[in-house]
Amino acid sequence: MKEGEVKIIGFLCNWCCYAGADLAGVSRFQYPPNIRIIRVMCSGRVDPVIILDTFLWGADGVFIGGCHPGDCHYMQGNYYAEKKIEMAKRLLKEAGVEPERLRLEWVSASEGERFAGVMREFTEEIKELGKIKFEKDEMEAACIAAADYRLRILATKEKELLEEGNKYGEVFTRHEMNRLLDDMVREEYEAKKILLKLKKPKSVKEIAAELNLKPNVVFRHIMDLRRYELIEVHEIRDNTPTYVAKVEEGGE
């Protein structure tokens, strides 16, 4: 691959999409060499943290290939993959990266020609977007937010909330669900950006100024981070508390 070419990482389901890619090779269906393929047992195993970390380490595009709905070897693996990809796209957007750099497609073992066509199309889309650009702190915050268990639970419960409702019998509309997901992703992303800023002691006002957030929003996140024991009061400076991230055991 030539210097300056876009780099794409593909995570392909062992049972369908990887077999489709293999068929494309055997059948000599041509597609650009920009993609590097990683075989996984199920598309549902591709965690949002892995996706965002792949971008953090320099991938310009990430492709996820799985079985067609109803054909998953693990029953609902591709459904969970779809929900995880949607969550990862929301976090990419918060980090200032084009969500179009992440693509999910269903490709069966017999669709070698389709796989090659999708690869050609996706590569051209990434070339049009160009090399990826982002602020490291913002992408790191997105990676940390992707690991939050509340976002994971909400993403996997989406179908249940839309069709059956919550434990009180309240059924969500698609609009309400999208708004809830957007709000939760934004909240977690803001909290993790604050956490990264607290590698060094800072006050609420200092963080608010650096991140262009309202002080009351920062204070609310500070209280949540303290409740989860992720930060602590460092010192009282001129009657104003400063906070710092807790160092994990074994850390420096």
C-alpha positions as CSV (number, residue, x, y, z in Angstrom):
1,M,0.0,0.0,0.0
2,K,1.4,3.4,-1.0
3,E,2.4,6.0,1.6
4,G,-0.5,8.3,2.5
5,E,-3.2,5.7,1.5
6,V,-6.2,5.4,3.8
7,K,-6.1,2.4,6.2
8,I,-9.1,0.3,6.8
9,I,-9.5,-2.4,9.4
10,G,-12.2,-5.1,8.9
11,F,-13.7,-7.3,11.6
12,L,-15.4,-10.2,9.8
13,C,-17.7,-12.9,11.2
14,N,-16.1,-16.4,10.8
15,W,-19.2,-18.1,9.6
16,C,-20.4,-15.7,6.9
17,C,-18.6,-12.5,6.0
18,Y,-15.1,-14.0,6.3
19,A,-16.1,-17.0,4.2
20,G,-17.5,-14.4,1.7
21,A,-14.2,-12.6,1.6
22,D,-12.4,-15.9,1.1
23,L,-14.8,-16.7,-1.8
24,A,-14.0,-13.2,-3.3
25,G,-10.3,-14.1,-3.2
26,V,-10.7,-17.6,-4.7
27,S,-13.0,-16.1,-7.4
28,R,-10.6,-13.3,-8.1
29,F,-13.1,-10.5,-7.5
30,Q,-10.9,-7.4,-7.2
31,Y,-11.1,-4.8,-4.4
32,P,-8.6,-2.3,-3.1
33,P,-5.8,-3.5,-0.8
34,N,-6.5,-0.8,1.8
35,I,-8.3,-3.2,4.2
36,R,-6.6,-5.5,6.7
37,I,-9.0,-8.2,7.9
38,I,-9.4,-9.7,11.4
39,R,-11.5,-12.8,11.7
40,V,-13.8,-13.0,14.7
41,M,-16.3,-15.7,15.7
42,C,-19.2,-13.4,15.6
43,S,-19.8,-9.7,14.7
44,G,-21.5,-9.3,18.1
45,R,-18.1,-9.9,19.7
46,V,-16.7,-6.6,18.2
47,D,-16.9,-4.3,21.2
48,P,-17.3,-0.6,20.8
49,V,-14.1,-0.1,22.8
50,I,-12.2,-2.1,20.3
51,I,-13.7,-0.1,17.4
52,L,-12.9,3.3,18.9
53,D,-9.4,2.1,20.0
54,T,-8.8,1.0,16.4
55,F,-9.5,4.6,15.3
56,L,-7.4,5.9,18.1
57,W,-4.4,3.9,16.8
58,G,-4.8,5.4,13.3
59,A,-7.4,3.5,11.3
60,D,-9.2,5.8,8.8
61,G,-12.1,3.4,8.5
62,V,-13.5,0.4,10.3
63,F,-15.7,-2.2,8.6
64,I,-17.8,-4.8,10.5
65,G,-19.1,-7.8,8.5
66,G,-21.6,-10.2,9.8
67,C,-24.3,-12.7,8.9
68,H,-27.7,-11.6,7.5
69,P,-30.4,-11.1,10.2
70,G,-31.9,-14.5,11.0
71,D,-28.8,-16.4,9.9
72,C,-26.5,-15.7,12.9
73,H,-24.7,-18.8,14.1
74,Y,-25.2,-17.5,17.7
75,M,-28.9,-16.5,17.2
76,Q,-28.8,-12.8,18.1
77,G,-25.2,-11.9,17.7
78,N,-25.7,-9.7,14.7
79,Y,-28.5,-7.9,16.4
80,Y,-26.1,-7.0,19.3
81,A,-23.5,-6.0,16.7
82,E,-26.0,-3.6,15.1
83,K,-26.7,-1.9,18.5
84,K,-23.0,-1.7,19.4
85,I,-22.2,-0.1,16.1
86,E,-25.0,2.5,16.6
87,M,-23.5,3.3,20.0
88,A,-20.0,3.6,18.6
89,K,-21.2,5.9,15.9
90,R,-22.8,8.2,18.4
91,L,-19.5,8.4,20.4
92,L,-17.5,9.0,17.2
93,K,-19.8,12.0,16.5
94,E,-19.2,13.3,20.0
95,A,-15.4,13.0,19.4
96,G,-15.7,15.1,16.2
97,V,-15.1,12.1,13.9
98,E,-17.4,11.3,10.9
99,P,-19.7,8.4,11.8
100,E,-19.5,7.3,8.1
101,R,-16.0,6.0,8.8
102,L,-17.6,3.1,10.6
103,R,-19.7,0.7,8.5
104,L,-21.7,-2.5,9.2
105,E,-22.8,-4.9,6.4
106,W,-24.4,-8.3,6.3
107,V,-22.5,-10.6,3.8
108,S,-23.2,-14.4,3.5
109,A,-20.6,-17.0,2.7
110,S,-21.9,-17.2,-0.9
111,E,-21.7,-13.4,-1.6
112,G,-18.0,-13.1,-2.6
113,E,-18.8,-10.7,-5.4
114,R,-21.0,-8.6,-3.0
115,F,-18.2,-8.4,-0.5
116,A,-15.7,-7.2,-3.1
117,G,-18.3,-4.6,-4.2
118,V,-18.9,-3.3,-0.7
119,M,-15.1,-3.1,-0.1
120,R,-14.6,-1.0,-3.3
121,E,-17.5,1.3,-2.3
122,F,-16.4,1.7,1.3
123,T,-12.8,2.4,0.3
124,E,-13.9,5.1,-2.0
125,E,-16.0,6.7,0.7
126,I,-13.1,6.7,3.1
127,K,-10.8,8.2,0.4
128,E,-13.3,11.0,-0.1
129,L,-13.3,11.7,3.7
130,G,-9.5,11.6,3.7
131,K,-7.1,10.7,6.6
132,I,-8.7,10.7,10.0
133,K,-8.3,13.7,12.2
134,F,-9.2,14.1,15.9
135,E,-8.0,15.4,19.2
136,K,-6.4,12.6,21.1
137,D,-8.1,13.5,24.4
138,E,-11.5,13.5,22.7
139,M,-11.1,10.1,21.2
140,E,-9.7,8.7,24.5
141,A,-12.8,10.0,26.3
142,A,-15.0,8.3,23.7
143,C,-13.1,5.0,24.3
144,I,-13.5,5.2,28.1
145,A,-17.2,6.1,27.7
146,A,-17.7,3.1,25.4
147,A,-16.8,0.8,28.3
148,D,-19.6,2.2,30.6
149,Y,-21.9,-0.6,31.6
150,R,-25.0,1.7,31.5
151,L,-24.6,2.4,27.9
152,R,-24.0,-1.3,27.2
153,I,-27.2,-2.3,29.0
154,L,-29.3,0.4,27.4
155,A,-28.1,-0.6,23.9
156,T,-28.9,-4.3,24.4
157,K,-32.3,-3.5,25.9
158,E,-33.4,-1.3,23.1
159,K,-35.6,-3.9,21.4
160,E,-37.3,-4.8,24.6
161,L,-38.0,-1.2,25.5
162,L,-39.5,-0.5,22.1
163,E,-41.6,-3.6,22.0
164,E,-42.5,-4.6,25.6
165,G,-41.6,-1.5,27.6
166,N,-39.9,-1.1,31.0
167,K,-40.9,-2.8,34.2
168,Y,-43.7,-0.3,34.6
169,G,-45.1,-1.2,31.2
170,E,-44.1,2.1,29.6
171,V,-43.3,1.5,25.9
172,F,-40.8,3.8,24.3
173,T,-41.3,5.3,20.8
174,R,-38.3,5.3,18.4
175,H,-38.0,9.1,18.8
176,E,-37.9,8.8,22.6
177,M,-35.3,5.9,22.4
178,N,-33.0,7.9,20.1
179,R,-33.2,10.9,22.4
180,L,-32.5,8.8,25.5
181,L,-29.5,7.2,23.8
182,D,-28.2,10.6,22.5
183,D,-28.5,12.1,26.0
184,M,-26.8,9.2,27.7
185,V,-23.9,9.1,25.2
186,R,-23.4,12.9,25.6
187,E,-23.5,12.7,29.4
188,E,-21.0,9.8,29.5
189,Y,-18.7,11.5,27.0
190,E,-18.7,14.7,29.0
191,A,-18.0,12.9,32.2
192,K,-15.0,11.0,30.7
193,K,-13.6,14.2,29.2
194,I,-13.7,15.7,32.7
195,L,-12.0,12.6,34.2
196,L,-9.2,12.8,31.7
197,K,-8.7,16.5,32.6
198,L,-8.3,15.5,36.2
199,K,-5.0,13.8,35.7
200,K,-3.8,17.0,37.3
201,P,-5.8,18.8,40.1
202,K,-8.3,21.3,38.9
203,S,-11.3,23.2,40.1
204,V,-14.8,23.2,38.6
205,K,-14.3,26.6,37.1
206,E,-11.0,25.6,35.5
207,I,-12.5,22.5,34.0
208,A,-15.5,24.4,32.7
209,A,-13.3,27.0,31.1
210,E,-11.1,24.4,29.4
211,L,-14.0,22.3,28.1
212,N,-16.3,25.1,27.3
213,L,-19.0,23.7,29.6
214,K,-21.3,25.4,32.1
215,P,-19.9,25.2,35.7
216,N,-23.2,23.6,37.0
217,V,-22.8,20.9,34.3
218,V,-19.2,20.2,35.4
219,F,-20.2,20.2,39.1
220,R,-22.9,17.6,38.4
221,H,-20.4,15.3,36.6
222,I,-17.9,15.9,39.4
223,M,-20.5,14.7,42.0
224,D,-21.2,11.6,39.9
225,L,-17.5,10.8,39.4
226,R,-16.9,11.1,43.2
227,R,-19.9,8.9,43.9
228,Y,-18.3,6.2,41.7
229,E,-15.0,6.8,43.5
230,L,-13.2,7.8,40.3
231,I,-12.0,11.1,41.6
232,E,-11.3,12.7,45.0
233,V,-10.7,16.1,46.6
234,H,-7.1,17.1,46.2
235,E,-7.0,20.3,48.3
236,I,-8.9,23.4,49.1
237,R,-7.4,26.4,47.3
238,D,-8.7,29.8,48.3
239,N,-11.9,28.2,49.7
240,T,-12.4,26.4,46.4
241,P,-12.0,22.6,46.2
242,T,-9.8,21.1,43.5
243,Y,-10.3,17.5,42.3
244,V,-8.0,14.9,40.9
245,A,-8.5,11.4,39.4
246,K,-7.7,8.5,41.7
247,V,-4.7,6.4,40.8
248,E,-5.4,2.7,40.4
249,E,-3.4,0.3,42.4
250,G,-0.2,-0.4,40.7
251,G,-0.4,2.9,38.7
252,E,2.0,5.7,39.1
